[in-house]
Amino acid sequence: MRLQFVILEVFRGLRRNLSMVVAVVLVTFVSLAFVGAAALLQMQIGLLQRDLSDQVEVTVFLCPEVGSVEANCAIGMATDEQIDALRQVIETELAEQVTEIVFITKEERFVTFLENNPDGLWNGIPLAADDMQASFHLSLVDAAALEVVGDVLTGREGVEEVMDMRDVINPLVTALNRFSILAVGLAALMLLTAALLITTTIRLSAVSRRKETSIMRLVGAPTTFVQLPFLLEGAIAALIGSAFAIGGLWLGVRYLITDWLEQSVGWVSLVSTDDVWRIAPLLVGIALVLAIVSSVATLNKYTKV
């Protein structure tokens, strides 16, 4: 009988304050979506850093025919003698650090360029094979060899630039970290808004039923039993918002990352829908804590039930 009464009171309260409940659901949804996005961004950063440690590679770009400002490229395109000398250095001085050497000619790089740009244009400018750069691709034994290889090869004749995966990944990691901080900041602001809305909703509900709760107290109903319907109202609204947030994140990852981005970015691991399910308990927990704390604070401080 008591359980049936509580359930009826909960649905009565939700119906009376429907517009406020909808507002709580929407604000909770948006705030938890930001929290989930920040968590997924941190997971993606971890995947990038893991792939960086697994893919220990260095690309040595040789001097192009024109356009380089490097002093060691002053004479123009790297000559065959410079390329042979560079290969000799790699095979002797760096034999312990390098496990594999792959030389890519300008023609081979142009073929790869055409595969990705069938129209032969780069930023609207037509390119030919002579516009490409030859390069050495070196696989290293471990990440500790990156500094050694860079120090030995940088500045040698015929070498324009020595680039490792950190040069590619680090700017992306920095950008993702900044987006993550922004998402956390927005999430905190929205969670505060959700807490205030829950507080207002529970206070209005309690005030509108003050006569009923007074009668319940007169007949000896414990405080917990009197407050339980109000606690459940806030919890239900917050849980619905968390469910929407989880669903929105799942759809976003499924269609924007798995079905789209993953098809064009195959060189790095990306977060998946499984990661969304991993953070789902966190989002539900935040929703419950938010609702319970806000409701208890309201019932104890702002109303007399």
C-alpha positions in Angstrom: 0.0 0.0 0.0 2.8 2.4 0.9 4.6 1.6 -2.4 1.5 2.2 -4.4 1.0 5.6 -2.6 4.5 6.7 -3.3 4.3 5.8 -7.0 1.0 7.7 -7.3 2.5 10.7 -5.6 5.5 10.6 -7.9 3.4 10.6 -11.1 1.1 13.2 -9.7 4.1 15.5 -9.0 5.6 14.9 -12.5 2.3 15.7 -14.1 1.8 18.9 -12.1 5.3 20.2 -13.0 5.5 18.8 -16.5 7.2 21.8 -18.0 9.8 22.1 -15.3 10.5 18.3 -15.5 11.0 18.6 -19.3 13.4 21.5 -18.7 15.3 19.4 -16.1 15.5 16.5 -18.6 16.8 18.7 -21.4 19.4 20.5 -19.3 20.6 17.2 -17.8 20.8 15.7 -21.3 23.0 18.6 -22.6 25.2 18.7 -19.5 25.9 15.0 -19.4 26.5 15.0 -23.1 29.3 17.4 -22.5 30.6 15.2 -19.7 30.5 12.2 -21.9 32.2 14.0 -24.8 35.0 15.1 -22.5 35.5 11.5 -21.3 35.5 10.2 -24.9 38.1 12.8 -25.9 40.3 11.6 -23.1 39.9 8.1 -24.3 40.8 9.2 -27.8 43.9 10.9 -26.5 45.0 7.7 -24.8 44.5 5.8 -28.0 46.6 8.3 -29.9 49.4 8.1 -27.4 49.3 4.3 -27.4 49.5 4.3 -31.2 52.4 6.7 -31.1 54.4 4.4 -28.9 53.5 1.4 -31.1 54.3 3.2 -34.4 57.9 4.4 -33.8 58.7 5.8 -37.3 60.7 8.7 -38.7 60.3 10.3 -42.1 63.4 12.0 -43.6 62.3 14.4 -46.3 64.9 15.2 -48.9 65.5 18.5 -50.4 63.0 19.4 -53.2 63.9 20.9 -56.5 62.8 24.4 -55.5 61.1 26.2 -52.7 63.1 25.1 -49.6 64.6 27.7 -47.2 66.9 25.2 -45.4 70.5 26.1 -45.7 71.5 22.5 -46.4 69.2 22.6 -49.4 70.7 25.7 -51.0 72.0 23.8 -54.1 68.5 22.5 -54.8 67.2 18.9 -55.1 69.1 16.2 -53.2 71.6 14.5 -55.5 72.1 10.8 -55.9 75.5 11.2 -54.1 73.8 12.8 -51.1 71.1 10.2 -51.0 73.7 7.4 -51.1 75.7 9.1 -48.4 72.6 9.4 -46.3 71.7 5.8 -46.7 75.3 4.9 -45.7 74.9 6.9 -42.5 71.6 5.2 -41.6 73.0 1.7 -42.3 76.2 2.3 -40.2 75.8 5.0 -37.5 72.2 4.2 -36.9 72.2 0.4 -37.4 71.3 -0.3 -33.8 68.3 2.2 -33.8 66.8 1.5 -37.2 65.1 -1.8 -38.0 63.8 -1.0 -41.5 64.6 1.4 -44.3 62.1 2.3 -47.0 63.0 4.8 -49.8 60.1 6.6 -51.5 60.9 8.3 -54.8 59.2 11.4 -56.1 57.3 9.3 -58.7 56.1 6.8 -56.1 54.9 9.7 -53.8 53.1 11.3 -56.8 51.2 8.0 -57.4 50.1 8.1 -53.8 49.1 11.7 -54.1 46.9 11.0 -57.2 45.2 8.1 -55.3 44.1 10.7 -52.7 43.6 13.6 -55.1 42.5 12.2 -58.5 42.2 15.7 -59.9 46.0 16.3 -59.2 45.2 19.5 -57.3 46.5 20.6 -53.9 44.7 23.6 -52.5 43.7 24.4 -56.1 47.2 24.2 -57.5 48.1 21.5 -60.0 51.1 19.4 -59.0 53.4 17.1 -61.0 55.9 14.4 -60.0 58.7 17.0 -59.9 56.9 18.8 -57.2 57.0 15.9 -54.9 59.8 15.1 -52.3 61.7 11.9 -52.1 62.0 10.5 -48.5 63.4 7.8 -46.3 60.9 6.1 -44.0 62.7 4.6 -41.0 61.2 2.1 -38.5 62.9 2.3 -35.1 63.5 -0.2 -32.3 61.8 2.0 -29.7 60.7 5.6 -28.9 64.1 6.2 -27.2 65.7 6.1 -30.6 63.8 9.1 -31.9 66.1 11.7 -30.4 69.3 9.8 -31.6 68.0 9.5 -35.2 66.9 13.1 -35.3 70.2 14.4 -34.0 72.2 12.4 -36.5 70.2 13.2 -39.6 69.0 16.8 -39.0 71.1 19.3 -40.9 72.9 16.9 -43.3 73.3 17.8 -46.9 70.2 16.8 -48.9 67.9 16.6 -45.9 65.2 19.2 -45.6 63.4 17.9 -42.5 63.3 15.0 -40.1 59.8 14.3 -38.9 58.6 11.7 -36.5 55.0 10.7 -35.5 55.2 13.1 -32.5 55.2 16.0 -34.9 51.9 14.8 -36.3 50.2 13.6 -33.1 51.2 16.2 -30.6 49.3 19.1 -32.2 46.2 16.9 -32.4 46.6 15.8 -28.8 46.9 19.4 -27.7 43.8 20.4 -29.6 41.8 17.4 -28.2 42.9 18.4 -24.6 41.7 21.9 -25.2 38.4 20.7 -26.5 38.2 18.4 -23.5 38.7 21.3 -21.1 36.1 23.4 -22.9 33.6 20.5 -22.7 34.3 20.0 -19.0 33.7 23.8 -18.4 30.5 23.8 -20.3 29.4 20.6 -18.6 30.0 22.1 -15.1 27.9 25.2 -16.1 25.1 23.1 -17.4 25.2 20.7 -14.4 24.9 23.8 -12.1 21.9 24.9 -14.2 20.4 21.4 -13.9 20.8 21.4 -10.1 19.1 24.8 -9.8 16.2 23.5 -12.0 15.8 20.4 -9.9 15.9 22.5 -6.8 13.1 24.8 -8.2 11.0 21.8 -9.4 11.1 20.0 -6.1 10.4 23.2 -4.1 7.4 24.0 -6.3 6.2 20.4 -5.9 6.6 20.4 -2.2 4.9 23.8 -1.7 1.9 22.7 -3.9 1.5 19.6 -1.7 2.2 21.1 1.7 -1.3 20.3 3.0 -0.9 16.7 2.1 2.5 16.3 3.6 1.4 18.1 6.8 -1.4 15.5 7.1 1.1 12.7 6.6 3.3 14.0 9.4 0.3 14.4 11.7 -0.6 10.7 11.2 3.0 9.7 12.1 4.6 9.2 8.7 8.4 9.2 8.9 10.3 12.0 7.2 11.9 9.7 4.7 8.5 8.4 3.6 7.2 12.0 3.2 10.3 13.1 1.2 10.6 10.0 -1.0 8.2 11.0 -3.7 10.0 14.3 -4.2 13.4 12.5 -4.3 12.1 10.1 -6.9 10.7 12.9 -9.1 14.1 14.5 -9.4 15.8 11.2 -9.9 13.5 10.1 -12.7 13.9 13.4 -14.5 17.7 13.2 -14.2 17.8 9.5 -15.3 15.7 10.3 -18.4 18.2 13.1 -19.2 21.2 10.7 -18.7 19.5 8.1 -21.0 19.1 10.8 -23.7 22.8 11.8 -23.3 24.0 8.2 -23.6 21.8 7.7 -26.7 23.0 10.9 -28.3 26.7 10.0 -27.7 26.1 6.5 -29.0 24.5 7.8 -32.2 27.3 10.4 -32.6 30.1 7.9 -32.3 28.2 5.3 -34.4 27.5 7.6 -37.4 30.2 10.3 -37.2 33.2 8.2 -36.1 32.6 4.5 -36.9 30.7 5.0 -40.2 32.4 8.1 -41.5 35.7 9.2 -39.9 37.1 5.6 -39.4 36.7 5.0 -43.1 39.1 7.9 -44.0 41.4 7.8 -41.0 42.8 4.3 -40.9 46.2 5.1 -39.4 45.0 5.6 -35.8 42.6 3.8 -33.5 39.3 5.7 -32.8 36.8 5.5 -30.0 33.9 3.2 -30.6 30.3 2.7 -29.3 31.8 0.2 -26.8 33.5 3.2 -25.2 30.1 4.9 -24.9 28.8 2.0 -22.9 31.9 2.1 -20.7 31.2 5.7 -19.6 27.4 5.1 -19.4 27.5 4.1 -15.6 29.5 7.3 -14.9 26.8 9.5 -16.6 24.0 7.6 -14.7 25.8 8.0 -11.4 26.3 11.7 -12.0 22.6 12.1 -12.8 21.6 10.3 -9.6 24.0 12.2 -7.4 22.9 15.5 -8.9 19.2 14.7 -8.4 19.5 13.3 -4.9 21.8 16.1 -3.5 19.7 18.8 -5.1 16.4 17.3 -3.8 17.7 16.7 -0.3 19.1 20.2 0.0 15.9 21.7 -1.2 13.6 19.6 1.1 15.8 20.2 4.2 16.5 23.9 3.6 13.8 25.6 1.6 10.6 23.7 2.6 9.0 22.3 5.7 7.5 18.9 4.8 
